[in-house]
Amino acid sequence: MAAGATIHTFAVQLADVDRGVYDDFTLRVALHPSETVPYMVTRLLAYCLEFEEGIAFSEGISSTDEPAVLVRDMTGTITAWIEVGAPDAARLHFGSKLAGRVAVYTHRDPAKVSAAWAGKRIHNSSDIVFRSFDAGFVDAAVAAVERRNTMTLSVTEGQLYLELNDTMLTSELHTHEVD
C-alpha cells in the first residue's frame, strides 16, 4: 500500500506592503510522498506571495495539467498560473497561453532553472515573473516546519520577513528574466 500525504497546517498572518495585501488565513498543505519539503515550503511561499481572491493549490500530483498554485475568477477561468520548482518550457508555454499572468517560484539555483528554458518556445516569456530567494532561506524554513505551524510573512520593498514557529528568517525576493 502506498503512503499517503502528510498534512501540515499553517496559521498565516500576511502583510504584503508592496502589493497592499493584508490577511490572516489557515492553510492545510499536503506533503505528497513524491514531494520534497523544500518544494512544499516554496509552494506555500508562492501561495502567500501571490495571495488574492480565487487562489488555490492545485490537486497536486494527481493533476498534471495544472500548476502547483492557480487563481480562478468567479467563472472558473484560470487567471494566474503559478509554477514552483523547475517547470519545463512546455508547461510555461501552455500556462502562458491559458492564463493572463504566469509566475514561477524556485528553491533551486535560478540560473540552472532558466538555462533549461534557453532556446525553447515560451509564449509571452518576457511577461513571466520568475522569482527566487536568498541561498539557504528555504532550507532554514524547512528546518522550522512542524505539522502545526504559525507563520507571519511580511513583504516590504522586495524584502521578505518570515517568522515560522518562532524562527525569524529574512530574504530578498529576487526577480529574474525568463527570455
VMD Tcl script that draws the C-alpha trace (Angstrom):
set ca {
  {0.00 0.00 0.00}
  {1.34 3.43 -0.97}
  {1.97 6.03 1.70}
  {-0.48 8.91 1.82}
  {0.18 12.61 2.02}
  {1.24 14.22 5.29}
  {-0.91 17.24 6.16}
  {0.73 20.38 7.57}
  {-1.39 23.21 8.94}
  {-0.22 26.82 8.71}
  {-1.91 29.70 10.55}
  {-0.71 32.59 8.37}
  {-0.57 36.32 9.03}
  {0.28 38.03 5.74}
  {1.33 41.66 5.38}
  {2.47 42.30 1.80}
  {3.11 46.03 1.89}
  {4.43 46.01 -1.69}
  {1.07 44.81 -3.06}
  {-1.21 46.21 -0.34}
  {-2.39 42.74 0.70}
  {-3.12 42.09 4.39}
  {-4.91 38.96 5.56}
  {-4.98 36.16 8.12}
  {-5.87 32.65 6.97}
  {-5.25 28.99 7.73}
  {-3.88 26.59 5.13}
  {-3.81 22.83 5.12}
  {-0.87 21.86 2.92}
  {-0.44 18.26 1.80}
  {3.12 16.96 1.52}
  {2.87 14.15 -1.02}
  {5.30 11.20 -0.74}
  {6.92 12.17 -4.06}
  {7.36 15.81 -2.99}
  {10.26 17.29 -1.03}
  {9.78 19.56 1.97}
  {11.69 22.42 0.23}
  {9.23 22.15 -2.68}
  {6.27 22.26 -0.26}
  {7.70 25.32 1.53}
  {8.29 27.07 -1.80}
  {4.71 26.22 -2.83}
  {3.47 27.72 0.46}
  {5.55 30.89 -0.06}
  {4.31 31.20 -3.66}
  {0.72 30.94 -2.43}
  {1.28 33.69 0.13}
  {3.23 35.96 -2.23}
  {0.54 35.64 -4.91}
  {-2.39 35.69 -2.47}
  {-5.61 37.12 -3.91}
  {-9.26 36.16 -4.19}
  {-9.68 32.84 -6.01}
  {-6.20 31.44 -5.23}
  {-5.89 27.73 -4.52}
  {-3.44 24.86 -4.51}
  {-4.00 22.54 -7.44}
  {-4.84 18.90 -6.94}
  {-1.11 18.22 -6.85}
  {0.48 15.20 -8.45}
  {-2.91 13.84 -9.49}
  {-3.47 16.87 -11.73}
  {-0.66 17.07 -14.26}
  {-2.41 19.72 -16.37}
  {-2.42 22.37 -13.64}
  {0.35 24.30 -11.89}
  {1.16 23.99 -8.17}
  {-0.92 27.11 -7.41}
  {-3.56 28.79 -9.53}
  {-6.04 31.63 -9.39}
  {-9.54 31.31 -10.84}
  {-12.08 34.05 -11.36}
  {-15.74 33.67 -10.41}
  {-16.47 31.87 -13.69}
  {-13.79 29.24 -13.01}
  {-11.40 30.58 -15.64}
  {-7.73 30.36 -14.67}
  {-6.37 33.91 -14.41}
  {-2.96 33.15 -12.87}
  {-0.71 30.13 -13.45}
  {1.87 29.81 -10.64}
  {4.58 27.17 -11.00}
  {7.02 26.01 -8.33}
  {10.46 24.46 -8.61}
  {11.82 23.91 -12.11}
  {8.93 23.58 -14.58}
  {9.82 22.75 -18.16}
  {9.40 25.22 -21.01}
  {6.35 23.39 -22.40}
  {4.44 23.89 -19.12}
  {5.30 27.59 -19.07}
  {4.27 27.92 -22.72}
  {0.95 26.19 -22.01}
  {0.29 28.21 -18.85}
  {1.17 31.50 -20.52}
  {-1.31 30.83 -23.32}
  {-4.02 29.79 -20.86}
  {-3.74 32.41 -18.11}
  {-3.33 36.16 -18.15}
  {-0.47 36.00 -15.66}
  {2.31 33.44 -15.05}
  {4.77 33.29 -12.16}
  {7.50 30.82 -11.21}
  {8.97 30.47 -7.70}
  {12.02 28.30 -7.25}
  {14.05 26.99 -4.35}
  {16.72 25.84 -6.79}
  {19.57 27.70 -8.50}
  {17.69 30.14 -10.77}
  {20.49 30.15 -13.37}
  {20.17 26.38 -13.81}
  {16.36 26.56 -13.91}
  {16.35 29.25 -16.61}
  {19.15 27.52 -18.57}
  {16.75 24.64 -19.22}
  {14.39 27.11 -20.93}
  {17.05 28.60 -23.24}
  {16.14 28.43 -26.91}
  {12.72 26.91 -26.21}
  {9.44 28.45 -27.21}
  {7.58 30.05 -24.30}
  {4.55 32.21 -25.07}
  {4.99 35.80 -23.78}
  {8.14 34.79 -21.90}
  {9.03 38.42 -21.14}
  {5.79 38.75 -19.11}
  {6.52 35.74 -16.87}
  {7.58 36.63 -13.33}
  {10.43 34.35 -12.22}
  {11.43 34.61 -8.55}
  {13.85 33.02 -6.12}
  {15.03 33.51 -2.55}
  {18.42 34.03 -0.90}
  {20.56 30.89 -0.71}
  {19.72 28.90 2.42}
  {16.41 30.71 3.09}
  {14.12 27.85 2.07}
  {16.34 25.28 3.81}
  {16.20 27.31 7.05}
  {12.40 27.50 6.74}
  {12.26 23.73 6.16}
  {14.14 23.19 9.43}
  {11.42 25.16 11.26}
  {8.41 23.33 9.74}
  {6.25 21.20 12.03}
  {2.88 19.52 11.50}
  {1.09 22.55 13.05}
  {2.69 25.90 12.26}
  {2.27 29.58 12.98}
  {3.63 31.84 10.29}
  {3.94 35.58 9.83}
  {5.10 36.78 6.42}
  {5.82 40.44 5.74}
  {6.99 41.84 2.42}
  {8.42 45.34 2.18}
  {10.40 46.74 -0.76}
  {11.18 43.25 -2.07}
  {12.42 42.01 1.29}
  {10.73 39.03 2.98}
  {10.48 38.76 6.75}
  {9.31 35.31 7.80}
  {8.58 34.15 11.30}
  {7.86 30.43 11.28}
  {7.28 28.77 14.66}
  {9.40 31.38 16.46}
  {12.22 31.13 13.88}
  {12.98 34.51 12.28}
  {14.23 34.50 8.67}
  {14.79 37.14 6.02}
  {15.42 37.02 2.30}
  {15.39 39.28 -0.68}
  {12.77 38.28 -3.25}
  {14.92 38.02 -6.39}
  {13.32 38.53 -9.81}
  {14.95 37.01 -12.92}
  {14.43 37.21 -16.68}
  {12.82 34.29 -18.48}
  {13.99 35.14 -22.02}
}
mol new
graphics top color blue
foreach p $ca { graphics top sphere $p radius 0.5 }
foreach p [lrange $ca 0 end-1] q [lrange $ca 1 end] { graphics top cylinder $p $q radius 0.2 }
display resetview
